[in-house]
Amino acid sequence: MGFQNPVFIPGPTNMPEVLRKAVDMPTLDHRSALFGEILQPALAGVKKVLKSETAEVFVFPSTGTGGWEVALTNTLSPGDKVLAARNGMFSHRWIDMCRRRGLAVEVVETPWGQGIPAGRFEEILTADKEHRIRAVLATHNETATGVKSDIAAVRHALGTTGHPALLFVDGVSSIASMDFRMDEWGVDVAVTGSQKGFMLPAGLAITGFSPKAMAKVETAKLPRAFFDVRDMAKSYASGGYPYTPPVGLLNGLKVSTGMLLDEGLDAVFARHHRIAEGIRRAVHAWGLKLCAATPDLYSDTVSAIRTPEGFNATDFVARAASAYGVAFGTGLGEVAGKVFRIGHLGSLTEVMALSGIATAEMVMADLGLPVRLGSGVAAAQDYYRHGAPAKKAAA
Ligand SMILES: *Cc1c(COP(=O)(O)O)cnc(C)c1O
């Protein structure tokens, strides 16, 4: 089996040829001026993608998970209280990291398939008169369930109560694919990685710190060393890096942000929305349901599709790989075996999406699900044929 088929996992995503070339760099001296010509545009590009005028961007050799740790350790102290909803595998893991880091987490248990309950957050923040909660954690797009949460509503919950807690947002599977407004939503630390919306190999933790978050860096007492943003800030100021940088990935980030901004962020988001909507029409035609409970929660980057009772959704993913050489996502945690996931973010076109839908139909038919071949493809074709095409996929 070759590697010609696109992947339909929600990260790592398909890599455009131009980015594969951009990460393939000869050795260069990272203490030379040349490095600054890669680093500075990459940082500036990220800041634009975050829609921020005021954020300081820090990029570490790591992954999104490392980005969570960057947010926590640079702004909080041992025993600090944080507030978070658990509504999927990624919010669950971030909560787990907080506990391992000695933070006290107030967890709002939320059904998987629902978004962050901003109303419940508001009640908790209102009751916290002494402002013991130091940070609110929000997973913008729960990749396990295909659920998008309303970050503006979480900020509103903080605002109406006049609560000073920081707002940390995991945007690993939303940033660069779905609308993300760091300044407008008052996000204090935004976290993402290189291998999803940025269409690069894994290897970078990409973070943005608001001025309010930067003000906490000096007083935060959680131990940190490798992930200390002060070391990063100091090195950036002199055009360098605190250790040997992953130059190829940073060059990829420079080129990737350039591509996204050239296409136009709104066009990127519209393309993702159209591709996602076609996939949702296919799911509907199959007579299946999404894990996301209501349309306002539908993610434009990943769809988690519930399979019928008694069917093991993991078999779907195994069959797609073995029979057709196509990768889909399995269910994680509470929805393991109950859903399969179609990742539809990054470098993707409507035509690529149609191939994924067609493959899913063959797999379901092979496994005896009552799905008529072509039904989902036709529903998506009908949608994709009308209206402005989501052209210009990253080539
Ligand atoms: C992929 C993902 C992560 C984890 O990122 P890694 O780069 O694998 O560490 C965290 N949060 C969300 C929402 C994700 O989709």
The ligand as an SDF file (V2000), in Angstrom:
LIG
                    3D

 15 15  0  0  0  0  0  0  0  0999 V2000
   -4.4970   16.7650   19.1270 C   0  0  0  0  0  0  0  0  0  0  0  0
   -5.0320   17.5000   20.2990 C   0  0  0  0  0  0  0  0  0  0  0  0
   -4.2740   17.6770   21.4610 C   0  0  0  0  0  0  0  0  0  0  0  0
   -2.9560   17.0200   21.6780 C   0  0  0  0  0  0  0  0  0  0  0  0
   -1.9960   17.5320   20.8650 O   0  0  0  0  0  0  0  0  0  0  0  0
   -0.5940   16.7560   20.6720 P   0  0  0  0  0  0  0  0  0  0  0  0
    0.0530   17.6260   19.6470 O   0  0  0  0  0  0  0  0  0  0  0  0
   -0.9110   15.3870   20.1820 O   0  0  0  0  0  0  0  0  0  0  0  0
    0.0990   16.7670   21.9630 O   0  0  0  0  0  0  0  0  0  0  0  0
   -4.8010   18.4460   22.4670 C   0  0  0  0  0  0  0  0  0  0  0  0
   -6.0150   19.0040   22.3560 N   0  0  0  0  0  0  0  0  0  0  0  0
   -6.7860   18.8330   21.2760 C   0  0  0  0  0  0  0  0  0  0  0  0
   -8.1270   19.4760   21.2280 C   0  0  0  0  0  0  0  0  0  0  0  0
   -6.3110   18.0730   20.2140 C   0  0  0  0  0  0  0  0  0  0  0  0
   -7.0790   17.9060   19.1300 O   0  0  0  0  0  0  0  0  0  0  0  0
  1  2  1  0
  2  3  1  0
  2 14  2  0
  3  4  1  0
  3 10  2  0
  4  5  1  0
  5  6  1  0
  6  7  2  0
  6  8  1  0
  6  9  1  0
 10 11  1  0
 11 12  2  0
 12 13  1  0
 12 14  1  0
 14 15  1  0
M  END
$$$$
